[in-house]
Amino acid sequence: MESVYRAERAVSPASGAVRWVVVESRTYALHLEATGYLASLRARGCSPNTERVYAGRLALYLNYCRTQRLDWSRPGFTGLSLLQQWLVETPLPPRTDRLAVQPVRCRSQQTANAVMTVVGEFLRFGAARGQVPPETVELLAQPKLLRFAPPGYDVGERGQFRQVRAAAFRFKTVQPGFEDLSPSQIRSMIASRPRARDRFLIALLACTGLRIGEALGLHREDLHLLASSRLAGCGIEGPHVHVRRRPGNPNRALAKSRFPRTVPVTAELVALYTDYQYERDRVPQALAEPMVFVNLFRSMRGRPMAYANTKEMFDRLARTVGHACRPHMLRHAAATRWLREGVDRDVVQRLLGHVSPLSMEVYRTVDDTELRAAVEHVALLQGQR
């Protein structure tokens, strides 16, 4: 499919602010409706990474409509249905330009659902501004009866709230679950890294359960690692980390939660930070940088560490240790460890920075050891009887 529209990163010459827009490939003319929707995400305080991903999905939708000769504001039921199938059946371009034969890749149903969600939000945004007819929005949802209500959902005394509106264009996918990391795997990950910065980053995520955006957005003033921080104007006792949302970080790292929180840390993590400080102090360009995680070993030394650098580091780590390693797996491992050790769910929710208690449902996983212990415990009771 020829890409008529594409997502572009725009930088303001006056303020240096980064924006994402959708442009026509040849003339670089803005697609005003799509760019307006992206501006609304920015106004709502969404992450720049969310804006970037949504821009790419909007360009994909507009290119599909252009190829199929559809009016993007009036795709119709058939057009949206064919888009849903087209997303999972159309091969993706090769990852590189190498001549080696590569397997054919297609989007997963989960990815197609994510694209359809963005398309639906975009059309609803346009309908609220008179750019999309109401009959288009009516196609996006259909009635659904909740046979099994989610935890915390009130169906009403007579079940009158079981009838809801659900997305009409959405694949029924199997819940993939969360990949976990054992304590021994985490220790192996830390030990395999030759650089103190990387060891500290891995240990920080595993100890605190921070999101990667929260970790990369930390400033040095956020680390209170002494027994008492009263001299710094902080009354919280013991070593801890402050997590704050700062939209102006130069690496565009952004904490997801708008509510600040503090997370206690261990003495072992403080020791790893000391090693990292010694390593960092040997790079003159990093001395005045307020961000905690900075580039030390390549070009742009002293500049804040970005998402791309972090992904590259975790990809190398996965090849070294021989299993999947992603930052969010360390967050999941921390939450699972706390719950498994009997920490109150409200405390874990506060540590993770979740606003809703429903967000905690995904973290409590049961491992093989617990399953075997349960079966053997019941067998022992039966034998005693």
Secondary structure, 3 states (H helix, E strand, C coil): CCCCEEEEEEECCCCCCEEEEEEECCCCCECHHHHHHHHHHHHCCCCHHHHHHHHHHHHHHHHHHHHCCCCCCCCHHHHHHHHHHHHHHCECCCCCCCCCCCCCCECCHHHHHHHHHHHHHHHHHHHHCCCCCHHHHHCCEEEEECCCCCCCCCCCCCCCCCEEEEECCCCCCCCCCCCCCCHHHHHHHHHHCCCHHHHHHHHHHHHHCCCHHHHHCCEHHHEECCCECHHHCCCCECCEEEECCCCCCCCCCCCCCCCCEEEECCHHHHHHHHHHHHHHCCCHHHCCCCECCECCCCCCCCCECCHHHHHHHHHHHHHHHCCCCCHHHHHHHHHHHHHHCCCCHHHHHHHHCCCCHHHHHHCCCCCHHHHHHHHHHHHHHHHHC
